């Protein structure tokens, strides 16, 4: 993935987490953020490897952003150990 696309993914993910920290920063936020991305950017059901890889990337970006911005981290069950 090139830097431009990766930066766009980071910005989109950060904006989503910031818009609703309870939903996108909670325990089940990986599924929520992947579904939200699929709804916004794909017309059909996510069924190809490329689309699934992108969704996994968005989930990983979300976890990194939550570590850097703990004020948005509302996870209780899956909170990283400090």
C-alpha angles and dihedrals in degrees: 000000000000122000095252094057092041091052090050090051091050092050094046092047093047091050091050093049091047092048094056114008093173092058103032097033099044135097096280096035096119091069093042095051093045091051091047091051092048091049093051101042109025128060098198137038115299101254108139129086093238093055093047091049089054091051091051089050090053090051092051091047089052091054092049092048092050090053090052093043106039092170088075095044108107096163117128103168099040101031111141115252114250 
